[in-house]
């Protein structure tokens, strides 16, 4: 029997038969109760399309999430206005971000604390306000409500924690590909009451951040034989990781359990379901939650560092503060319609009722800031994290004329303005916004216009 499918996408977007077949395949997998395909659904190099949410009961599937756990987005209120964001400010900002101050750079022990306690560790260790935790999905700690029964050394290979690459993107995350740090101005307020409640008004500047982490990628690949790893990793990397995985599961558990662990975490099937009622399933879930904790913690540390840098550059940013942070490649237990499910999200955010929800446009297109609604439960409380596939659809049909506005593009390594990119019509992101607001997933709060984008 196939699970219920809900495709939140308009026919005119031309969702192809391959994607439809992929959704049918996912819906037919044992223990899958619900599949939600959001408006920006599109192909990926891994086993399932992006921009989906899947609900299961007693089984979890690594393939329903990204290879990188808790890749996510955050929004930082800066206290700046558009005219304050000068080339001088941006150049100094990039220079500081290239080599973060040592006091904001976590060491191995900090990394363990971040895995154990998430953003709570950052608040305690760095002396930040505990109020920040209310602005992070799940309060920034997956183990606050679900007990952690295993030590981090049982979940994460110690040699991974000791490797220099484990912290090469802390606190500033990896900015390659579609990841970025972007200065955005509140261009149009749609809900003045909510905007005021969130401390926003037209002309205010926010810093949006989207990034992921090598550490959570390495952790994840020790618990699943993902297609992207099997098909795209270099041979020497495959050999090193498989040896690391074998050694870790032999060292961290009983030797007699190694065959079962290896079968569970190293299968070659397309979808490797893991029973959460088994030792292997419990361990997998706790590992995913430790990795999610690291994502929350590192983004909080990055935002606090960016706020500190801006305050050093200009006194106008002395009150910079985190508006919201949410992961969009996650696995968590949630109540939907009075029933408990495992919710897998891939390139999709958690539409928490009353909380901010950010859908990214592009460096040359507006982004949408919304608020989660109770009606989002009908769609597994999920919304698109971005609009890349819808943009591609409109571009392929020649429907995105350029406008007179532009975004300054900065290279983090070079710390200078590398180009001015003309904006294009925001039809794609408007279509996604109409989709989520029309279905009662989000309400609109504001349109955000990019003015400066910082990438790799």
N, C-alpha and C positions, 0 to 999 in steps of 0.2 A: 504494500500500500504506500502510495506516495504522500509525502507531507504536503501541507498547504504552502503554496507559493504566492507571494505578493510582489508584483513587479511595479515599483514606483517609478515608472519611466514612460514618457509619451511615445506613441508609435512613430511619430514623425522623426524621432531621433535615429531611427533605423537600427534598433538593436538587432544584430545579425543572428542567424540561426545557430551559429556555433555557441554564442553566449546563452541562447535559450536552451540548447541541449545541455550545456554545463549546469544550468540551474535545475533542469529536470534530473540530471544525474545526482546532484547534491540532495535534492528533495527525496530521492529514492534510497538514500543511504540509511542503514539501520539506525534507529533512535533519533533521527532528525525529525523534529516536530514542526518547524517553521523555517522558511527561507524568505528573506527580504532582499530584493534587488533594488537598490536605490538609483536615483536619476543619473548619476555619473558612472554607472556600471561600465566596465570596460575590461579588455583582456589584460593579462599579466603574464610574467614569465614563470609564475608558480601555478599551483594545481587548480586554483579557483579564481574567478573574476574578482576585480577590485570593487569596492563600494557595495559590500553585501554584509548582511547580518544573519547568523544561523543560530537557531535555538535547538538544544538537545537536552535530554534528561540525565541519563546515567553514563553517557559516553562523551568524551571530548575528542576533537580532531585537530591536530596541529595544522593541517592543510587549510582549515577555514580561516586562519589568521596569517599575518605576514611572517616572513622569515625574521624580521627584526621586531622584537616585542616592545610594545609601548612607544613606537614612534608616535609623536604627538605634537600638539600645538598649544601655544600660550599667547596671551595678550597682556601687555604691560602698559598701564597708564603712566605717562611721562610728566604731565604738568606743562608740556610745551605746546606752543601754537605753531602753525605751519611756517610762519616767517622766522621762527627760531631755529629751524632745521637748515642750517647753512652748510656750505661745502667744508668750512673749517671745522664745524662741529662733527660732521660725518667722518672727516679724515682722522680727527683725534679719536673718535669712537672706534674706528676700525683698527687704529694703531694699538689701542689698549686691548682690544679683543684678540689681537694676534697672539699676544703673550700675557694671558691673564695673571693678575697678581697672585703670588704664591699662597696668600691666605685664603684664596677662593679655589685653590686647586686641591682636590681630595687625594689623599694617599691611599694605600692599600687598606688600612684599618677603617678609614672613612668609607671606602667602597663597600666593605662588609657591613658597616652600620647602615648604609643607604639601602642595601639589599634586605637587611633585616627589618628596618623601621621606616623606610621610604622618606618622604618629606619631613616626617616628624624628627628624624635624626638630624637633618639639616637645620631645622628650627632650633633644636636643643644644642647642637654642637657649635653652630655659628652665632647663636644668640639672637635670632630673628624673632619677630612677633608670632606667637601661636595663632593669631587671627588669620595669618596667611593660609593656614590649612583649610579654612572654610572656602577658599577660592580655588581649591584643587579637587578634581574628581576623586571620590572615595576618601576625601580628607588626606590624600597623598600616601595612604598606607593600607595595603591590601590585607595585612595581618591584624588590623585593628578589630575587625569583626570575625575573621576566620583564624583560628589558632594555628600558629606555626609549630609543628611538632618535630621538625628536623633542623639540625644546625646547618648553617650556610655551607660548611665544608662538605656536607652530605649532598648538597644540591648543585654546587658549582665547583669545578675543578680548581684546586688551589693554585696550580701553575698558570691558569688563565688569569686569576686575580693578581698574580705577580708579574704578568707580562706587561711591558710598557704600553702596548697597543690597547690594553684594557681601559686606559684613561687618556688616550690621545685626543678624545673628543669630549673632555670634561674641563670646565663646566660648559664651554661653548660647543654645541653639538656639531655633528657632521653637516655641512652646508652644501654638499654636492647634489647633483640631480635636481629634484623639485623642492629641495630644502632651502631655507632662507631665513634671514633676519630682515624685516621690512618695516620702515617707518610709514605709517598710514594715518591719514587725517580723517576725522569724522566729517564727512562731506554732506550728509543729509540725515537728520533724525526722523525716524518713523514713529517712535513711541516716546514722547517727551517725558512721561512719568517714569518709565523704566530707565531711560537714559540718565535722568537726574538722579535716580536711586543708585545707579552705577557710577555716578560722578563723571558723566560725559555730556559734552555740549558740542555744537558745531564748531569746527576749527581746532578742536583738541587733537593732539597727536598721540597715537598708540604705537608700540613696537610689537609686531607680530613675529613669532618664532616658530619654525617648523623644522624639526631635526630628529635624527635617530643616533644609535650608539653601537659601536663595534662590540662592546661587552655583551649586550643582550642578544646580538646576532650569534656570537660564539656560544653563549649559554644555550640558546635555542637549538643550535645544530648538534649539541650533545644529546638531544632528546628526540630527534626526528631526522629521518633520512630524506630531506626535502628535495624536490625535483630541481630547484634552482642550484642546489649544491651538487647533485648528481650530474646534471647536464652542463653546468656553466663554470664550475670551479676548475682551476688549473689542477693538473694531475698531482703535483707535489703538495698542493693544499689539501686535496682529498686524502692523500696518504697520511699527512700529518694529523688531520682532524680525526680520521678513523682510528689511528693509533691512540690519540688522546682520549677518544670516546671509550675505546676498549679498556685502556688503562684505568680510566676514571670509574667505570662501572664495575671493574674487578676490584678496585681499591676501596670504593665507598660503600659497597654492599658485601654480602656474603658471597664467596666464590661459587657456591652451589646455586646462587640465584642468577649468576651471570648469563647462562643461556636464555632464561626467560626475559631478563632485562634487555639483552641484545635483540631478541626477537621483537620485543615491544618497541624499542627505540630506534631500530635500524632496519625496519622492513622496507621493501622496495615497492609495495603496492601504492596505488595513487592516493588512497585514503586510509590512514592507519588509525582506526579508532582505538581509544584507550579507555578501558572501564575504570571509572573513578573510584569504584569500590575495591579495587585491588591495590596492592602495595605500589605497583608501578604507576597506577593512575593517581594515587594520592601524592606521590613524589613529583610527578609531572606537573600537577596543578600548583603545588607549593613552589616549584621552580619558576613557573610562569608568573606567579604572583611576586616572587622575589625580583624577577626581572622587571615587572611592572613598577615595583617600588623604586628601582633604580632610575627608571624614566622620570617618575614624578619628582624624585629627589634632585636629579641632575638639572631638570628644567627649572626647578625652584632656585637652585644655586645659580644657574645662569641668569635668571631674571633679577635676582638680588645683586649679582655682579654688574649687570647692565645698568641697573638703577644707580648703583654706586658710581660707576663710570660717568654717567650722565650728570649726576650731582656734582662730580669733580669738575666737569667741563663747564657747566652753567648752573648758577643758583636757581634758575627757573625750574630745574628738574629736581629740586630738593624733596618733593613729595611723591616721587615716582612709586607706584605700587602695582602689585599683580591684580589684574581683573579676573582672569580665569585660566585654568590649565586643564587639558583633557587629552587622554590617549585616544588613538584611533586604530590601533592594532592590538586588541586586548581579548582576554578570556576572563569572564567573571560570572559569579552566581547572582541571578537577579530574579525578582518576583514579577511575573507578567500575568495579569488577569487572575491573580490569586494563586498561581502555580509557580513552582520553582524550576528554573531552567539554567543551563549553562549557555551564556550568550557569547558567541564568537563574533567579533567585529573585525572586518578587514577594510582599511581605508574608510572607516565610518566612526563618527563620534557618538558619545552617549548623550542623548537629549534629556538631561536631568531637568525635571520640572522646576521652572523659576530661575534656572541658571543660564548663563550665557552659552551661546552656540555659534561657532565661527566657521563659515564656509569660505574657503580661500578662492579668490578669482585667479589672478595671475599678476606678475610684476607690472603688466601694462593693462590691467583691468581691475575694476573695483571688487571688493570682497563684501560679504554679507554678514552682518552681526544680528543674530536672533536670540530668542529666549525659548527654552524648552517648555512644552505644553503637556498636560496630562494625556491628551489624545495621542501622543507619540507612542504610548504603550501598544497601540494596534500595529505599530511598525517596529516592534522590539526596541523602542526608545532609541532609534538610530537615525542618523542623518549623514549626508555626504560630507567628507572632510575637505573636498575640493571640487573643481569643475573641469579638470584637464581633458577628460574624454568628451564632454559636451562642447568644449572649446574646439577640439579637433574636428568634431562633426560640423560645426558652423564654418570653420576655416575651409574644410574640404568643399563646402558649398559656396564659398566666396561671399559669405554673409557678414563679414566683420570689417567694416570700413574703419579707417584710422580717424582719430579725433585730434583736436589741437592741444590736448594735455600730454604730459610726458612724465616718465619716472627716471630719476638718476640711478644708473647702475654702478655699484661699487664692487670691487674685488677685495675680499678681506685680506688676501696676501699682499696686494699692492697698496692698500689703504688709500685709494684715490678713485675719483669719478672716472669710470672707463667709457661711459657712453650715456646718451640720453635716448630712451626708448619711447616712441610715440604710443599713446594709448589706443586701444581698439574698442569698438562698441561693446557694451556690457550685456548684450542679449543672452549669452550662455548662462551667466550667473543669475540674471533676472529669471530665466526659465527655471533654474534650480530653486531659487527663492520662491517663485510662484508655486512650485511643486510642493515644497515642504510646508509652506504657509497654507496652501489650499487644502492639504490633507490633515491639517491640525497637528503637525509634528513640531513646528516652531512658529512663533510670531515674530514679526519684523521689529527690530529696534533701531538699526542705523545702517547706512551705506558707508563703507570705508574706502578711501581713495589712496592708492600707493603713491608716495612721493620720492622714496629712496629705497632701493633694494640692495641688500648685501649678500653676495653669494661667494662660492669658493673661488 
